[in-house]
Amino acid sequence: RARQSEQKRLRNKIVKTRVKNVVKSIRTAVQETPDPEAILKELNFAKSVIAKSSKRNAIHKKTASRKISRLTKLVNASRKS
């Protein structure tokens, strides 16, 4: 059981790090990139990564939903201004 837990912990760590990096890339893209199409493309990729991490139980379903919602809100706000 200890070996299984360690493997799962490492797998979850990789997935969570990927989620953090993708969220960070969206936030920097919103501030720096003037092209809304590129940001939307990156947002769709981020949504996919977050949803997959939720599906694999690395993060909770509602946490994933909240992250996606906040990123979408951020991108939409940046497109208006």
N, C-alpha and C positions, 0 to 999 in steps of 0.2 A: 504493500500500500504506500509506503514511503517513496518508493521509486516512481510509482504512478503519479503521486502528488507532485513530485519534483518535476517530472516531465510536463505535467499540465501547467504548473506554475511558470515554467520557462516558455511554454507555448503562449500562455496568456500574456506574459510580459512582452513578447515580440509583437503580438497583435495590438496591445494597448499602446506601445511605443509608436506603432504605425498610425494609429488613430490620432495620437498627439501630434505627430509630424504633419499629417494631412490637414488637421485643424489649423495648425500654425501656418501652413502654406497658404490656406485660404485667407486667413487674417492679413498676412503680409501682401497677398495679391490684391486684396480690396484696397489697401492703402497705396500701393505702388503702381498697379497696372491700370491704365486708362481704358483698356479694351474689355467691354462687358461680356463679349462672347467667350473670351478666354477664361474669364472668371466663372461663367456659367458651366463651361466644360469641366473646369477643375472642381466646381461644387458637385456636379453629378458624380465625378470620380470619388469625392470625399463621402458622399451619401452612400455609395456602394461599399466603400471600405468600412464605414461605421455599421451599416446594416449587416455585413458579413461577420463583423466582430461580435455583434449581438447574437446572431444566429449560432455562432460557435460558443456562446456563453462566456466569452471573455469579459464582456460588459453587460450590464442589465438591459433589458429591452427598453425600459423607460428612460434610462440614461442615454441610450443611443437615439431615441426619439427626441429627447431634449437637445442633444448636440446638433442633430440635423435641423431641428426647428430654429435654433439660435443662429446657425450658420446661414440658413436660408433667409432669415430676417435681416441679417447683416448685409448679405449680398443684395437683397432687394432695396434696402435703404441706400446702399452705395450707388445703385443704378439710377435712383431718383435724383440724387444730388449732382 
